[in-house]
Amino acid sequence: MPQNTAPQKRLLTAVFAPLGDAGKASRVEERIVQGISAGALADGDRLPTEMELAASMGVATVTAREALAGLRSRGLVETRRGREGGTFITLPSGDRSVLVRRRLTGMSRVELRDLAIHYAAIAATAAELAADAADREDVEALGHLLDVPAGSSRAVGDFLLELAALSQSARLTREYVRLHTDYGSLLGLAHADPAFNSAMVDLCRGICAAVADADAAAARSLVRQYVQASVAWLIDEHTRLHSSAALTTAEQPPAPARRKA
């Protein structure tokens, strides 16, 4: 697999983390789909071998094999033979947004809000701890993550991943990274909106300033504002997707009447 930045490495660790006792093939498959949706796995990336996948996720090799077969049937991976062979991510036109919109459409508003509440609780706590623990070098490194070309949609995600790491709680960071592969994949849709993305980069600069001032309450509050803004955007998009689907269905011509025998 290609070289990755520190935030990318954290996401990949979460994607291939052990699943626990209920390691069914569908869960392995879904975890990898989440990794694609979150941007941890890109078009052309090579997946671990069946044995490596099974070992890292704590499942049987046959379970990993079934999961890869499921991904192949969905057109999300392809397996190539030979010395340079392996199983590689394949996305139509390299675009993961189709996957993410499909997932958002399949969620209820209650499920979406519940996921956002969980994400907010972990991210806000991490920000509060980071404000207490970060030193000047940490803050400078954090701020540099926001110094990206205008229009880049990855800055906020990378910023929040590193903010969680600055909490100095390994368990909290792992849980945040796990959530980021889940809720974070949906956030990618919001950050593809230039207006939303620009506003949230500015908000993250405010978070960075709060961490620099050791203002834990402000850091926590600003992270919660970010999650509130993001879930509002996603609910609007959820409504739009369902309205579009309903309109498409309504425009379909009625099925021809069946002749009586």
BELJO-V645042 format. One record per backbone hydrogen bond with DSSP energy under -1.0 kcal/mol. NH is the residue of the N-H (numbers start at 1). CO is the residue of the C=O. If there is no record, write none. Layout:
BEGIN
NH&CO / NH&CO
END
This chain:
BEGIN
9&5 / 10&6 / 11&7 / 12&8 / 13&9 / 14&10 / 15&11 / 16&12 / 17&14 / 19&57 / 23&21 / 24&22 / 28&24 / 29&25 / 30&26 / 31&27 / 32&28 / 33&29 / 34&30 / 35&31 / 36&32 / 37&33 / 38&34 / 40&35 / 41&35 / 44&89 / 45&42 / 47&87 / 53&49 / 54&50 / 55&51 / 56&52 / 57&53 / 59&54 / 64&60 / 65&61 / 66&62 / 67&63 / 68&64 / 69&65 / 70&66 / 71&67 / 72&68 / 73&69 / 74&70 / 75&72 / 76&71 / 78&88 / 80&86 / 85&82 / 86&80 / 88&78 / 89&45 / 90&76 / 94&91 / 95&92 / 100&96 / 101&97 / 102&98 / 103&99 / 104&100 / 105&101 / 106&102 / 107&104 / 112&108 / 113&109 / 114&110 / 115&111 / 116&112 / 117&113 / 118&114 / 119&115 / 120&116 / 121&117 / 122&118 / 123&119 / 124&120 / 125&121 / 126&122 / 127&123 / 128&124 / 129&125 / 130&126 / 131&127 / 132&128 / 133&129 / 134&130 / 139&135 / 140&136 / 141&137 / 142&138 / 143&139 / 144&140 / 146&143 / 147&144 / 148&146 / 152&149 / 158&154 / 159&155 / 160&156 / 161&157 / 162&158 / 163&159 / 164&160 / 165&161 / 166&162 / 167&164 / 168&165 / 173&169 / 174&170 / 175&171 / 176&172 / 177&173 / 178&174 / 179&175 / 180&176 / 181&177 / 183&179 / 184&179 / 187&183 / 188&184 / 189&186 / 191&187 / 193&190 / 197&193 / 198&194 / 199&195 / 200&196 / 201&197 / 202&198 / 203&199 / 204&200 / 205&201 / 206&202 / 207&203 / 208&204 / 209&205 / 210&206 / 211&207 / 212&208 / 213&209 / 214&211 / 215&210 / 216&214 / 219&215 / 220&216 / 221&217 / 222&218 / 223&219 / 224&220 / 225&221 / 226&222 / 227&223 / 228&224 / 229&225 / 230&226 / 231&227 / 232&228 / 233&229 / 234&230 / 235&231 / 236&232 / 237&233 / 238&234 / 239&235 / 240&236 / 241&237 / 242&238 / 243&239 / 244&240 / 245&241 / 246&242 / 247&243 / 248&244 / 249&245 / 250&246 / 251&247 / 252&249
END
